[in-house]
């Protein structure tokens, strides 16, 4: 089976190389032939257009910078839509807009072609090493049929849900991780300005309760269980700690925009009468703002995720 691969940039070149290492024959395309030089040297076939890739392959992967690029490759004058046969599958590995992937899913379904949003997480290093997550939205049967190929590029390829689900998961991950880094940096700058060297400060916070767990594990301990009573650590106590930190920031003349927003939420939660509830009760405010029902997963569900990953 020949596999098409379009987009051999920072991410695509590593994933395509791993497909070759697994023994798959590739038909490749990029804006320049030079971008594919390594893969061509290792036996890949060059295609001059996306259409030519689709004409040669019933399974195609794309790894492209923007939603507009994905649409152009798919629906442009020499796009994939002009070359695909009925029964083909297209996995878009790009970080894409949810409305775009759902539109492409419907457009290609009408042509008898399966489109799946399959964004990746792991960066260029993960794309090269294969330590990569791929989060797939679309037809589950198509995902299962091509799981072995996904596993050649990734150690964490998983089906998330229907069309758009992969894109949603990726956007949630990226906006959360970016904000976490911003908050950590905001607090670190306060510590440095207050007189600590950055290295021992960073080493210290890595050994604290939050530092010892994965970035996204914290909400699984209480909030996702819907278990805020009895408290593990009371809201009033975390408010005290945050206010003390903001007092230090004021004394050292360090702006703390993001942490101040958190302090405002803590004050609102305290005014709700939640002082004796768990510190994660403040997270209920965002749930209310979003208008979603209370989340209450079971311990078995949380444990299962922890054990699988």
ChimeraX attribute file (.defattr): number of C-alpha atoms within 10 A of each C-alpha:
attribute: neighborCount
match mode: 1-to-1
recipient: residues
	/A:1	10
	/A:2	16
	/A:3	22
	/A:4	28
	/A:5	30
	/A:6	26
	/A:7	26
	/A:8	27
	/A:9	17
	/A:10	16
	/A:11	23
	/A:12	22
	/A:13	21
	/A:14	21
	/A:15	28
	/A:16	31
	/A:17	22
	/A:18	21
	/A:19	20
	/A:20	19
	/A:21	13
	/A:22	13
	/A:23	10
	/A:24	18
	/A:25	17
	/A:26	26
	/A:27	24
	/A:28	29
	/A:29	24
	/A:30	21
	/A:31	13
	/A:32	11
	/A:33	14
	/A:34	11
	/A:35	16
	/A:36	23
	/A:37	13
	/A:38	13
	/A:39	21
	/A:40	16
	/A:41	9
	/A:42	14
	/A:43	13
	/A:44	23
	/A:45	18
	/A:46	19
	/A:47	20
	/A:48	14
	/A:49	20
	/A:50	30
	/A:51	22
	/A:52	21
	/A:53	28
	/A:54	27
	/A:55	17
	/A:56	21
	/A:57	21
	/A:58	20
	/A:59	22
	/A:60	25
	/A:61	22
	/A:62	27
	/A:63	27
	/A:64	23
	/A:65	15
	/A:66	12
	/A:67	17
	/A:68	13
	/A:69	17
	/A:70	25
	/A:71	16
	/A:72	14
	/A:73	21
	/A:74	24
	/A:75	18
	/A:76	15
	/A:77	13
	/A:78	16
	/A:79	20
	/A:80	24
	/A:81	20
	/A:82	16
	/A:83	19
	/A:84	27
	/A:85	17
	/A:86	14
	/A:87	12
	/A:88	18
	/A:89	24
	/A:90	26
	/A:91	24
	/A:92	26
	/A:93	26
	/A:94	25
	/A:95	24
	/A:96	25
	/A:97	16
	/A:98	18
	/A:99	13
	/A:100	16
	/A:101	27
	/A:102	20
	/A:103	15
	/A:104	21
	/A:105	23
	/A:106	15
	/A:107	16
	/A:108	21
	/A:109	15
	/A:110	11
	/A:111	14
	/A:112	15
	/A:113	21
	/A:114	23
	/A:115	26
	/A:116	30
	/A:117	31
	/A:118	35
	/A:119	25
	/A:120	26
	/A:121	21
	/A:122	16
	/A:123	13
	/A:124	17
	/A:125	13
	/A:126	19
	/A:127	24
	/A:128	21
	/A:129	15
	/A:130	20
	/A:131	15
	/A:132	22
	/A:133	23
	/A:134	24
	/A:135	24
	/A:136	30
	/A:137	29
	/A:138	24
	/A:139	16
	/A:140	15
	/A:141	10
	/A:142	16
	/A:143	22
	/A:144	13
	/A:145	10
	/A:146	13
	/A:147	15
	/A:148	12
	/A:149	18
	/A:150	21
	/A:151	19
	/A:152	20
	/A:153	27
	/A:154	25
	/A:155	15
	/A:156	17
	/A:157	21
	/A:158	19
	/A:159	20
	/A:160	19
	/A:161	15
	/A:162	16
	/A:163	25
	/A:164	24
	/A:165	22
	/A:166	28
	/A:167	30
	/A:168	20
	/A:169	18
	/A:170	22
	/A:171	16
	/A:172	10
	/A:173	13
	/A:174	13
	/A:175	10
	/A:176	14
	/A:177	14
	/A:178	10
	/A:179	12
	/A:180	14
	/A:181	12
	/A:182	13
	/A:183	15
	/A:184	14
	/A:185	12
	/A:186	17
	/A:187	19
	/A:188	18
	/A:189	17
	/A:190	22
	/A:191	20
	/A:192	15
	/A:193	15
	/A:194	15
	/A:195	10
	/A:196	14
	/A:197	12
	/A:198	14
	/A:199	9
	/A:200	10
	/A:201	13
	/A:202	16
	/A:203	11
	/A:204	11
	/A:205	14
	/A:206	13
	/A:207	11
	/A:208	10
	/A:209	9
	/A:210	13
	/A:211	13
	/A:212	11
	/A:213	12
	/A:214	8
	/A:215	13
	/A:216	12
	/A:217	13
	/A:218	14
	/A:219	12
	/A:220	17
	/A:221	16
	/A:222	21
	/A:223	21
	/A:224	18
	/A:225	17
	/A:226	17
	/A:227	19
	/A:228	23
	/A:229	12
	/A:230	10
	/A:231	16
	/A:232	14
	/A:233	14
	/A:234	19
	/A:235	24
	/A:236	19
	/A:237	14
	/A:238	17
	/A:239	21
	/A:240	13
	/A:241	12
	/A:242	17
	/A:243	16
	/A:244	12
	/A:245	17
	/A:246	20
	/A:247	13
	/A:248	16
	/A:249	19
	/A:250	13
	/A:251	11
	/A:252	15
	/A:253	12
	/A:254	18
	/A:255	15
	/A:256	17
	/A:257	11
	/A:258	14
	/A:259	18
	/A:260	14
	/A:261	11
	/A:262	15
	/A:263	19
	/A:264	12
	/A:265	18
	/A:266	27
	/A:267	17
	/A:268	14
	/A:269	22
	/A:270	18
	/A:271	10
	/A:272	10
	/A:273	9
	/A:274	19
	/A:275	21
	/A:276	17
	/A:277	21
	/A:278	22
	/A:279	23
	/A:280	23
	/A:281	23
	/A:282	24
	/A:283	15
	/A:284	17
	/A:285	14
	/A:286	11
	/A:287	13
	/A:288	11
	/A:289	8
	/A:290	9
	/A:291	9
	/A:292	9
	/A:293	8
	/A:294	13
	/A:295	13
	/A:296	12
	/A:297	15
	/A:298	13
	/A:299	13
	/A:300	9
	/A:301	11
	/A:302	15
	/A:303	13
	/A:304	11
	/A:305	10
	/A:306	11
	/A:307	7
	/A:308	6
	/A:309	7
